[in-house]
């Protein structure tokens, strides 16, 4: 049986209205609108959070696994990766990378990650579909300062969603030299709460309107500049953890000045402490940039790494 049919059957068997289901979920610390529950049981959208569905099983008094067992199976981290074909200038689809990781396992310090995001409002995160994410990571000629510009296209899978939570690793930074190692600018939205600790920064971006199911939002923001201590050496990779699926991901690494890496590769990983799997060599063009395009990212880490001369 499909998830939507099983949920509809469980709700009918419980004798609860959708409003009562919503209320009981809220009492358990889970916020899901009636419209979202309706979409789920009609198959118009699917839950993004396994934990939410586990709570829903308790509310509906069904056996564990009745609904969670019908969620999407773990899917590849990267369904299709654009990469150079040997000896040619065209692009080809790279092989998928398997894996499935918990959100906290995507970060080097899971406890710090949990502590930071626990201070932010993530009630709408699992009800947002990530249509596209576009990162531009810029590294200065000396290899000591970097900035990051991000554009994300989001679509609401439920009602009353007013923000999204973003988390980034700033890496080893010279705090005195950086000064601005957190959120530097936000466009088409406004910053909410910002929390930083260790080499992580987490923040809310509040949309310019409250979203209803089906509405889209575009947000842009900048991080940095972040100054890397000399003892750490110039950065050798940029990567993004994906705790939520995204339909399309594009990463551009821009190397300023004349100093370019000898080689650049795309890679995926299942967890922060897991092995990296290379996806193929990437061309560094005359603009001094390399890019990676990935479709249907489910969960894991995707990035670029490079070797200096």
C-alpha positions as YAML, in Angstrom:
chain: A
units: angstrom
residues:
- id: 1
  name: UNK
  ca: [0.00, 0.00, 0.00]
- id: 2
  name: UNK
  ca: [1.18, 3.53, -0.72]
- id: 3
  name: UNK
  ca: [1.83, 5.96, 2.13]
- id: 4
  name: UNK
  ca: [-1.16, 8.18, 1.28]
- id: 5
  name: UNK
  ca: [-3.60, 5.26, 1.32]
- id: 6
  name: UNK
  ca: [-2.19, 3.87, 4.56]
- id: 7
  name: UNK
  ca: [-2.41, 7.26, 6.25]
- id: 8
  name: UNK
  ca: [-5.97, 7.81, 5.04]
- id: 9
  name: UNK
  ca: [-6.96, 4.37, 6.33]
- id: 10
  name: UNK
  ca: [-5.27, 4.98, 9.70]
- id: 11
  name: UNK
  ca: [-7.00, 8.35, 10.16]
- id: 12
  name: UNK
  ca: [-10.39, 6.84, 9.31]
- id: 13
  name: UNK
  ca: [-9.82, 3.95, 11.72]
- id: 14
  name: UNK
  ca: [-8.82, 6.34, 14.52]
- id: 15
  name: UNK
  ca: [-12.12, 8.23, 14.29]
- id: 16
  name: UNK
  ca: [-10.20, 11.51, 14.61]
- id: 17
  name: UNK
  ca: [-10.77, 14.56, 12.48]
- id: 18
  name: UNK
  ca: [-7.75, 16.16, 10.84]
- id: 19
  name: UNK
  ca: [-8.03, 19.03, 13.31]
- id: 20
  name: UNK
  ca: [-7.86, 16.59, 16.23]
- id: 21
  name: UNK
  ca: [-4.84, 14.87, 14.66]
- id: 22
  name: UNK
  ca: [-3.19, 18.26, 14.25]
- id: 23
  name: UNK
  ca: [-3.94, 19.16, 17.87]
- id: 24
  name: UNK
  ca: [-2.51, 15.90, 19.23]
- id: 25
  name: UNK
  ca: [0.60, 16.26, 17.14]
- id: 26
  name: UNK
  ca: [1.05, 19.77, 18.50]
- id: 27
  name: UNK
  ca: [0.75, 18.45, 22.06]
- id: 28
  name: UNK
  ca: [3.62, 16.08, 21.18]
- id: 29
  name: UNK
  ca: [5.77, 18.99, 20.00]
- id: 30
  name: UNK
  ca: [5.13, 18.58, 16.27]
- id: 31
  name: UNK
  ca: [3.53, 21.35, 14.21]
- id: 32
  name: UNK
  ca: [1.69, 20.19, 11.07]
- id: 33
  name: UNK
  ca: [-1.21, 22.08, 9.54]
- id: 34
  name: UNK
  ca: [-4.57, 20.50, 8.65]
- id: 35
  name: UNK
  ca: [-3.91, 21.36, 4.99]
- id: 36
  name: UNK
  ca: [-0.62, 19.46, 5.09]
- id: 37
  name: UNK
  ca: [-2.26, 16.40, 6.65]
- id: 38
  name: UNK
  ca: [-4.90, 16.57, 3.94]
- id: 39
  name: UNK
  ca: [-2.21, 16.74, 1.25]
- id: 40
  name: UNK
  ca: [-0.42, 13.76, 2.75]
- id: 41
  name: UNK
  ca: [-3.49, 11.52, 2.81]
- id: 42
  name: UNK
  ca: [-4.40, 12.52, -0.75]
- id: 43
  name: UNK
  ca: [-0.88, 11.91, -2.05]
- id: 44
  name: UNK
  ca: [-0.29, 15.52, -3.11]
- id: 45
  name: UNK
  ca: [2.87, 15.72, -0.99]
- id: 46
  name: UNK
  ca: [4.86, 13.48, 1.34]
- id: 47
  name: UNK
  ca: [6.42, 14.04, 4.77]
- id: 48
  name: UNK
  ca: [10.12, 14.92, 4.76]
- id: 49
  name: UNK
  ca: [10.72, 13.98, 8.40]
- id: 50
  name: UNK
  ca: [10.69, 10.38, 9.60]
- id: 51
  name: UNK
  ca: [10.46, 11.62, 13.20]
- id: 52
  name: UNK
  ca: [7.20, 13.44, 12.42]
- id: 53
  name: UNK
  ca: [5.69, 10.28, 10.92]
- id: 54
  name: UNK
  ca: [6.78, 8.24, 13.95]
- id: 55
  name: UNK
  ca: [4.89, 10.73, 16.16]
- id: 56
  name: UNK
  ca: [1.92, 10.48, 13.80]
- id: 57
  name: UNK
  ca: [1.91, 6.68, 14.23]
- id: 58
  name: UNK
  ca: [1.61, 7.20, 17.98]
- id: 59
  name: UNK
  ca: [-1.22, 9.70, 17.61]
- id: 60
  name: UNK
  ca: [-3.14, 7.35, 15.32]
- id: 61
  name: UNK
  ca: [-2.37, 4.34, 17.54]
- id: 62
  name: UNK
  ca: [-0.94, 2.16, 14.78]
- id: 63
  name: UNK
  ca: [1.99, -0.22, 15.05]
- id: 64
  name: UNK
  ca: [5.47, 1.28, 14.63]
- id: 65
  name: UNK
  ca: [6.50, 1.01, 10.99]
- id: 66
  name: UNK
  ca: [2.93, 1.06, 9.64]
- id: 67
  name: UNK
  ca: [3.55, 4.48, 8.08]
- id: 68
  name: UNK
  ca: [7.31, 4.97, 8.36]
- id: 69
  name: UNK
  ca: [7.84, 1.72, 6.49]
- id: 70
  name: UNK
  ca: [6.11, 3.27, 3.48]
- id: 71
  name: UNK
  ca: [8.28, 6.37, 3.29]
- id: 72
  name: UNK
  ca: [10.76, 6.69, 0.45]
- id: 73
  name: UNK
  ca: [13.57, 4.20, 0.62]
- id: 74
  name: UNK
  ca: [17.04, 5.70, 1.09]
- id: 75
  name: UNK
  ca: [17.98, 7.08, -2.30]
- id: 76
  name: UNK
  ca: [21.28, 8.06, -3.87]
- id: 77
  name: UNK
  ca: [23.05, 11.12, -2.54]
- id: 78
  name: UNK
  ca: [23.55, 12.33, -6.09]
- id: 79
  name: UNK
  ca: [21.29, 11.05, -8.84]
- id: 80
  name: UNK
  ca: [23.13, 12.67, -11.74]
- id: 81
  name: UNK
  ca: [26.33, 14.65, -11.70]
- id: 82
  name: UNK
  ca: [27.64, 16.78, -14.55]
- id: 83
  name: UNK
  ca: [31.27, 15.96, -15.22]
- id: 84
  name: UNK
  ca: [33.75, 16.26, -18.09]
- id: 85
  name: UNK
  ca: [34.01, 13.32, -20.45]
- id: 86
  name: UNK
  ca: [37.62, 12.24, -20.89]
- id: 87
  name: UNK
  ca: [39.14, 13.87, -23.92]
- id: 88
  name: UNK
  ca: [36.02, 15.84, -24.80]
- id: 89
  name: UNK
  ca: [34.32, 19.07, -23.76]
- id: 90
  name: UNK
  ca: [30.81, 17.63, -23.34]
- id: 91
  name: UNK
  ca: [29.12, 16.66, -20.12]
- id: 92
  name: UNK
  ca: [27.88, 13.25, -19.07]
- id: 93
  name: UNK
  ca: [25.88, 11.86, -16.18]
- id: 94
  name: UNK
  ca: [28.02, 10.49, -13.43]
- id: 95
  name: UNK
  ca: [27.15, 7.41, -11.39]
- id: 96
  name: UNK
  ca: [24.95, 7.70, -8.32]
- id: 97
  name: UNK
  ca: [26.40, 7.52, -4.84]
- id: 98
  name: UNK
  ca: [24.52, 5.53, -2.24]
- id: 99
  name: UNK
  ca: [24.03, 6.52, 1.34]
- id: 100
  name: UNK
  ca: [21.72, 7.78, 4.01]
- id: 101
  name: UNK
  ca: [22.79, 9.85, 7.01]
- id: 102
  name: UNK
  ca: [21.12, 11.49, 9.95]
- id: 103
  name: UNK
  ca: [21.11, 15.28, 9.94]
- id: 104
  name: UNK
  ca: [23.52, 15.58, 12.87]
- id: 105
  name: UNK
  ca: [25.89, 13.03, 11.34]
- id: 106
  name: UNK
  ca: [26.49, 15.38, 8.43]
- id: 107
  name: UNK
  ca: [28.44, 17.74, 10.69]
- id: 108
  name: UNK
  ca: [31.85, 17.17, 12.34]
- id: 109
  name: UNK
  ca: [30.46, 18.06, 15.78]
- id: 110
  name: UNK
  ca: [26.91, 16.60, 15.99]
- id: 111
  name: UNK
  ca: [26.36, 17.80, 19.56]
- id: 112
  name: UNK
  ca: [27.22, 21.41, 18.71]
- id: 113
  name: UNK
  ca: [25.00, 21.23, 15.61]
- id: 114
  name: UNK
  ca: [22.08, 19.96, 17.69]
- id: 115
  name: UNK
  ca: [22.65, 22.63, 20.33]
- id: 116
  name: UNK
  ca: [22.65, 25.46, 17.79]
- id: 117
  name: UNK
  ca: [19.66, 24.42, 15.67]
- id: 118
  name: UNK
  ca: [17.75, 23.57, 18.84]
- id: 119
  name: UNK
  ca: [17.64, 27.30, 19.58]
- id: 120
  name: UNK
  ca: [15.96, 28.09, 16.25]
- id: 121
  name: UNK
  ca: [12.44, 27.65, 14.89]
- id: 122
  name: UNK
  ca: [12.53, 24.64, 12.56]
- id: 123
  name: UNK
  ca: [8.78, 23.95, 12.64]
- id: 124
  name: UNK
  ca: [8.43, 24.60, 8.91]
- id: 125
  name: UNK
  ca: [11.65, 23.00, 7.69]
- id: 126
  name: UNK
  ca: [10.18, 19.55, 6.98]
- id: 127
  name: UNK
  ca: [7.29, 21.22, 5.10]
- id: 128
  name: UNK
  ca: [9.54, 23.01, 2.63]
- id: 129
  name: UNK
  ca: [10.56, 21.45, -0.67]
- id: 130
  name: UNK
  ca: [14.03, 22.49, -1.85]
- id: 131
  name: UNK
  ca: [13.60, 23.06, -5.58]
- id: 132
  name: UNK
  ca: [17.10, 24.40, -6.12]
- id: 133
  name: UNK
  ca: [20.20, 25.56, -4.27]
- id: 134
  name: UNK
  ca: [23.02, 27.51, -5.93]
- id: 135
  name: UNK
  ca: [26.29, 28.17, -4.07]
- id: 136
  name: UNK
  ca: [29.15, 30.42, -5.18]
- id: 137
  name: UNK
  ca: [32.27, 29.99, -3.03]
- id: 138
  name: UNK
  ca: [34.98, 32.60, -3.69]
- id: 139
  name: UNK
  ca: [38.56, 32.17, -2.52]
- id: 140
  name: UNK
  ca: [40.98, 35.09, -2.69]
- id: 141
  name: UNK
  ca: [44.33, 34.91, -4.49]
- id: 142
  name: UNK
  ca: [46.29, 34.32, -1.28]
- id: 143
  name: UNK
  ca: [44.00, 31.47, -0.27]
- id: 144
  name: UNK
  ca: [43.33, 33.08, 3.10]
- id: 145
  name: UNK
  ca: [39.88, 34.64, 2.79]
- id: 146
  name: UNK
  ca: [36.65, 33.23, 1.42]
- id: 147
  name: UNK
  ca: [33.05, 34.32, 0.97]
- id: 148
  name: UNK
  ca: [29.93, 32.36, 0.11]
- id: 149
  name: UNK
  ca: [26.84, 33.51, -1.79]
- id: 150
  name: UNK
  ca: [23.76, 31.30, -1.77]
- id: 151
  name: UNK
  ca: [20.46, 31.33, -3.63]
- id: 152
  name: UNK
  ca: [17.72, 28.87, -2.63]
- id: 153
  name: UNK
  ca: [14.35, 28.29, -4.29]
- id: 154
  name: UNK
  ca: [11.79, 26.79, -1.90]
- id: 155
  name: UNK
  ca: [8.21, 25.61, -2.19]
- id: 156
  name: UNK
  ca: [5.79, 25.17, 0.71]
- id: 157
  name: UNK
  ca: [4.26, 21.72, 1.18]
- id: 158
  name: UNK
  ca: [2.00, 23.06, 3.94]
- id: 159
  name: UNK
  ca: [0.48, 26.25, 5.29]
- id: 160
  name: UNK
  ca: [1.72, 28.94, 7.66]
- id: 161
  name: UNK
  ca: [5.44, 28.66, 6.90]
- id: 162
  name: UNK
  ca: [7.34, 31.88, 7.46]
- id: 163
  name: UNK
  ca: [11.02, 30.91, 7.68]
- id: 164
  name: UNK
  ca: [13.78, 28.46, 6.86]
- id: 165
  name: UNK
  ca: [16.80, 27.47, 8.95]
- id: 166
  name: UNK
  ca: [20.26, 27.39, 7.35]
- id: 167
  name: UNK
  ca: [23.45, 25.93, 8.80]
- id: 168
  name: UNK
  ca: [27.00, 26.35, 7.48]
- id: 169
  name: UNK
  ca: [30.44, 25.32, 8.56]
- id: 170
  name: UNK
  ca: [32.80, 28.28, 8.65]
- id: 171
  name: UNK
  ca: [35.88, 26.07, 9.15]
- id: 172
  name: UNK
  ca: [38.98, 27.12, 11.07]
- id: 173
  name: UNK
  ca: [38.76, 30.90, 11.10]
- id: 174
  name: UNK
  ca: [40.88, 33.71, 12.46]
- id: 175
  name: UNK
  ca: [38.11, 35.35, 14.48]
- id: 176
  name: UNK
  ca: [40.02, 38.55, 15.13]
- id: 177
  name: UNK
  ca: [40.89, 39.00, 11.47]
- id: 178
  name: UNK
  ca: [37.49, 37.90, 10.16]
- id: 179
  name: UNK
  ca: [35.16, 39.92, 12.29]
- id: 180
  name: UNK
  ca: [32.29, 38.99, 9.94]
- id: 181
  name: UNK
  ca: [32.43, 35.21, 9.82]
- id: 182
  name: UNK
  ca: [28.64, 34.89, 10.06]
- id: 183
  name: UNK
  ca: [25.68, 36.06, 8.03]
- id: 184
  name: UNK
  ca: [26.72, 39.17, 6.10]
- id: 185
  name: UNK
  ca: [23.64, 39.93, 3.96]
- id: 186
  name: UNK
  ca: [20.17, 38.60, 3.14]
- id: 187
  name: UNK
  ca: [17.95, 39.38, 0.14]
- id: 188
  name: UNK
  ca: [14.22, 38.74, -0.46]
- id: 189
  name: UNK
  ca: [14.00, 37.86, 3.24]
- id: 190
  name: UNK
  ca: [15.29, 39.13, 6.56]
- id: 191
  name: UNK
  ca: [17.54, 37.51, 9.17]
- id: 192
  name: UNK
  ca: [15.90, 36.01, 12.22]
- id: 193
  name: UNK
  ca: [17.87, 34.50, 15.07]
- id: 194
  name: UNK
  ca: [21.55, 33.78, 14.45]
- id: 195
  name: UNK
  ca: [23.56, 31.32, 16.54]
- id: 196
  name: UNK
  ca: [27.26, 30.56, 16.17]
- id: 197
  name: UNK
  ca: [29.61, 28.23, 17.99]
- id: 198
  name: UNK
  ca: [32.89, 26.56, 17.14]
- id: 199
  name: UNK
  ca: [33.10, 26.40, 13.37]
- id: 200
  name: UNK
  ca: [29.31, 26.42, 12.78]
- id: 201
  name: UNK
  ca: [26.82, 29.20, 12.17]
- id: 202
  name: UNK
  ca: [23.06, 28.61, 12.12]
- id: 203
  name: UNK
  ca: [20.39, 31.18, 11.37]
- id: 204
  name: UNK
  ca: [16.76, 31.74, 10.44]
- id: 205
  name: UNK
  ca: [15.74, 33.51, 7.23]
- id: 206
  name: UNK
  ca: [12.24, 35.00, 7.56]
- id: 207
  name: UNK
  ca: [10.33, 35.17, 4.27]
- id: 208
  name: UNK
  ca: [8.77, 38.40, 3.06]
- id: 209
  name: UNK
  ca: [5.35, 36.76, 3.43]
- id: 210
  name: UNK
  ca: [3.82, 33.72, 5.14]
- id: 211
  name: UNK
  ca: [3.66, 30.81, 2.70]
- id: 212
  name: UNK
  ca: [0.66, 28.63, 2.02]
- id: 213
  name: UNK
  ca: [0.86, 25.20, 0.42]
- id: 214
  name: UNK
  ca: [2.20, 25.52, -3.13]
- id: 215
  name: UNK
  ca: [3.72, 28.99, -2.65]
- id: 216
  name: UNK
  ca: [7.35, 29.51, -3.58]
- id: 217
  name: UNK
  ca: [10.04, 31.68, -2.03]
- id: 218
  name: UNK
  ca: [13.48, 32.71, -3.24]
- id: 219
  name: UNK
  ca: [16.09, 33.68, -0.67]
- id: 220
  name: UNK
  ca: [19.65, 34.85, -1.15]
- id: 221
  name: UNK
  ca: [22.33, 35.41, 1.46]
- id: 222
  name: UNK
  ca: [26.07, 35.93, 1.87]
- id: 223
  name: UNK
  ca: [28.51, 34.62, 4.45]
- id: 224
  name: UNK
  ca: [31.90, 36.09, 5.26]
- id: 225
  name: UNK
  ca: [34.41, 37.27, 4.54]
- id: 226
  name: UNK
  ca: [36.07, 34.55, 6.62]
- id: 227
  name: UNK
  ca: [39.83, 34.72, 7.14]
- id: 228
  name: UNK
  ca: [41.60, 31.37, 7.48]
- id: 229
  name: UNK
  ca: [44.58, 31.22, 9.88]
- id: 230
  name: UNK
  ca: [47.94, 30.76, 8.20]
- id: 231
  name: UNK
  ca: [48.58, 27.63, 10.24]
- id: 232
  name: UNK
  ca: [45.57, 25.97, 8.59]
- id: 233
  name: UNK
  ca: [46.87, 26.52, 5.07]
- id: 234
  name: UNK
  ca: [44.68, 27.47, 2.10]
- id: 235
  name: UNK
  ca: [41.31, 25.69, 1.87]
- id: 236
  name: UNK
  ca: [41.29, 22.53, -0.21]
- id: 237
  name: UNK
  ca: [37.57, 21.86, -0.54]
- id: 238
  name: UNK
  ca: [34.08, 23.27, -0.32]
- id: 239
  name: UNK
  ca: [31.13, 21.03, 0.51]
- id: 240
  name: UNK
  ca: [27.50, 21.29, 1.54]
- id: 241
  name: UNK
  ca: [25.67, 18.90, 3.87]
- id: 242
  name: UNK
  ca: [22.10, 18.09, 2.80]
- id: 243
  name: UNK
  ca: [19.79, 17.17, 5.71]
- id: 244
  name: UNK
  ca: [16.82, 17.69, 3.33]
- id: 245
  name: UNK
  ca: [16.37, 16.57, -0.29]
- id: 246
  name: UNK
  ca: [16.95, 19.10, -3.06]
- id: 247
  name: UNK
  ca: [15.93, 18.72, -6.69]
- id: 248
  name: UNK
  ca: [18.84, 20.64, -8.23]
- id: 249
  name: UNK
  ca: [22.14, 21.71, -6.70]
- id: 250
  name: UNK
  ca: [24.83, 23.80, -8.39]
- id: 251
  name: UNK
  ca: [28.14, 24.70, -6.74]
- id: 252
  name: UNK
  ca: [30.65, 27.13, -8.24]
- id: 253
  name: UNK
  ca: [34.12, 27.62, -6.76]
- id: 254
  name: UNK
  ca: [35.80, 30.83, -7.92]
- id: 255
  name: UNK
  ca: [39.58, 31.10, -7.53]
- id: 256
  name: UNK
  ca: [40.56, 34.78, -7.65]
- id: 257
  name: UNK
  ca: [43.82, 35.95, -9.17]
- id: 258
  name: UNK
  ca: [46.35, 33.88, -11.08]
- id: 259
  name: UNK
  ca: [46.79, 31.10, -8.57]
- id: 260
  name: UNK
  ca: [44.75, 28.12, -9.77]
- id: 261
  name: UNK
  ca: [44.66, 24.56, -8.46]
- id: 262
  name: UNK
  ca: [46.39, 21.77, -10.35]
- id: 263
  name: UNK
  ca: [43.27, 19.59, -10.25]
- id: 264
  name: UNK
  ca: [39.68, 19.82, -9.04]
- id: 265
  name: UNK
  ca: [37.19, 17.03, -8.36]
- id: 266
  name: UNK
  ca: [33.58, 16.60, -7.36]
- id: 267
  name: UNK
  ca: [32.79, 14.25, -4.48]
- id: 268
  name: UNK
  ca: [30.05, 12.89, -2.25]
- id: 269
  name: UNK
  ca: [30.09, 11.48, 1.27]
- id: 270
  name: UNK
  ca: [27.48, 9.82, 3.45]
- id: 271
  name: UNK
  ca: [28.59, 11.49, 6.68]
- id: 272
  name: UNK
  ca: [31.10, 14.05, 7.95]
- id: 273
  name: UNK
  ca: [33.43, 11.34, 9.20]
- id: 274
  name: UNK
  ca: [32.84, 9.02, 6.25]
- id: 275
  name: UNK
  ca: [35.04, 8.43, 3.19]
- id: 276
  name: UNK
  ca: [34.69, 10.76, 0.22]
- id: 277
  name: UNK
  ca: [33.77, 9.26, -3.14]
- id: 278
  name: UNK
  ca: [35.11, 11.15, -6.13]
- id: 279
  name: UNK
  ca: [32.75, 11.80, -9.01]
- id: 280
  name: UNK
  ca: [35.34, 12.77, -11.61]
- id: 281
  name: UNK
  ca: [37.69, 15.60, -12.44]
- id: 282
  name: UNK
  ca: [36.25, 19.07, -13.00]
- id: 283
  name: UNK
  ca: [37.61, 21.60, -15.44]
- id: 284
  name: UNK
  ca: [38.94, 24.90, -14.10]
- id: 285
  name: UNK
  ca: [38.17, 27.31, -16.93]
- id: 286
  name: UNK
  ca: [39.74, 30.57, -18.05]
- id: 287
  name: UNK
  ca: [37.42, 32.38, -15.61]
- id: 288
  name: UNK
  ca: [39.27, 30.64, -12.78]
- id: 289
  name: UNK
  ca: [36.17, 28.73, -11.71]
- id: 290
  name: UNK
  ca: [34.95, 25.14, -11.52]
- id: 291
  name: UNK
  ca: [31.37, 23.99, -11.15]
- id: 292
  name: UNK
  ca: [29.40, 20.92, -10.20]
- id: 293
  name: UNK
  ca: [25.73, 20.31, -11.06]
- id: 294
  name: UNK
  ca: [23.79, 17.58, -9.24]
- id: 295
  name: UNK
  ca: [20.18, 16.43, -9.56]
- id: 296
  name: UNK
  ca: [17.95, 14.73, -7.01]
- id: 297
  name: UNK
  ca: [20.15, 14.98, -3.95]
- id: 298
  name: UNK
  ca: [18.48, 13.00, -1.19]
- id: 299
  name: UNK
  ca: [20.69, 13.23, 1.88]
- id: 300
  name: UNK
  ca: [24.44, 13.38, 2.39]
- id: 301
  name: UNK
  ca: [27.33, 15.66, 1.49]
- id: 302
  name: UNK
  ca: [28.22, 17.00, -1.97]
- id: 303
  name: UNK
  ca: [31.24, 19.16, -2.71]
- id: 304
  name: UNK
  ca: [34.37, 20.02, -4.62]
- id: 305
  name: UNK
  ca: [37.99, 19.42, -3.60]
- id: 306
  name: UNK
  ca: [41.18, 20.57, -5.25]
- id: 307
  name: UNK
  ca: [44.93, 20.07, -5.23]
- id: 308
  name: UNK
  ca: [47.32, 23.01, -5.23]
- id: 309
  name: UNK
  ca: [50.51, 23.05, -7.31]
...
